[in-house]
Amino acid sequence: MAGVCLSIGIVGVVLPLVPGVIFLVAGLALLSSANTLFANWLDERLMRYPKMQECFVQVKTRFFITQ
């Protein structure tokens, strides 16, 4: 599922009709809940970019993804 979301997100960055950012964030959220190494990497990025953290939290709460 994470791979599908990331793939759609990458396509969405290129094509203007597909919302790419939301799928990229959803894919990252799914990966972070499955892999601790990726979760640590993502936590470092979220501390560096607070706006990305706000979007990430909204997606996690909307899709009920828990760790």
C-alpha positions as CSV (number, residue, x, y, z in Angstrom):
1,M,0.0,0.0,0.0
2,A,2.8,2.4,0.8
3,G,4.5,1.7,-2.5
4,V,1.2,2.4,-4.4
5,C,0.8,5.7,-2.5
6,L,4.4,6.7,-3.2
7,S,4.0,5.8,-6.9
8,I,0.8,7.8,-7.3
9,G,2.5,10.7,-5.4
10,I,5.5,10.7,-7.8
11,V,3.1,10.6,-10.8
12,G,1.1,13.4,-9.1
13,V,4.2,15.6,-8.9
14,V,4.6,15.3,-12.7
15,L,0.9,15.4,-13.8
16,P,-1.1,18.4,-12.7
17,L,-4.4,16.6,-12.4
18,V,-3.3,14.1,-9.7
19,P,-2.8,15.4,-6.2
20,G,0.8,14.2,-5.6
21,V,1.6,15.7,-2.2
22,I,-1.2,14.0,-0.2
23,F,-0.2,10.6,-1.7
24,L,3.5,11.1,-0.9
25,V,2.7,12.0,2.7
26,A,0.3,9.0,3.0
27,G,3.0,6.7,1.6
28,L,5.6,8.1,4.0
29,A,3.2,7.6,6.9
30,L,2.6,4.0,6.0
31,L,6.3,3.3,5.6
32,S,7.1,5.0,9.0
33,S,4.6,2.8,10.8
34,A,6.2,-0.4,9.2
35,N,9.9,0.3,9.5
36,T,11.7,1.8,12.5
37,L,14.8,2.8,10.4
38,F,12.5,4.8,8.1
39,A,10.5,6.1,11.1
40,N,13.7,7.5,12.6
41,W,14.7,9.1,9.2
42,L,11.3,10.6,8.9
43,D,11.3,12.0,12.4
44,E,14.6,13.9,11.7
45,R,13.0,15.4,8.5
46,L,9.8,16.4,10.3
47,M,11.8,18.2,13.0
48,R,13.7,20.1,10.3
49,Y,10.5,21.0,8.3
50,P,7.6,22.0,10.6
51,K,5.1,22.6,7.8
52,M,5.7,19.1,6.5
53,Q,5.1,17.9,10.1
54,E,1.7,19.6,10.2
55,C,0.6,17.9,7.0
56,F,2.0,14.6,8.1
57,V,0.0,14.7,11.4
58,Q,-3.2,15.6,9.5
59,V,-2.8,12.6,7.2
60,K,-2.0,10.2,10.0
61,T,-5.0,11.3,12.0
62,R,-7.3,11.2,8.9
63,F,-6.3,7.7,8.0
64,F,-6.0,6.5,11.6
65,I,-2.4,5.3,11.2
66,T,-0.9,4.5,14.6
67,Q,2.5,3.3,15.6
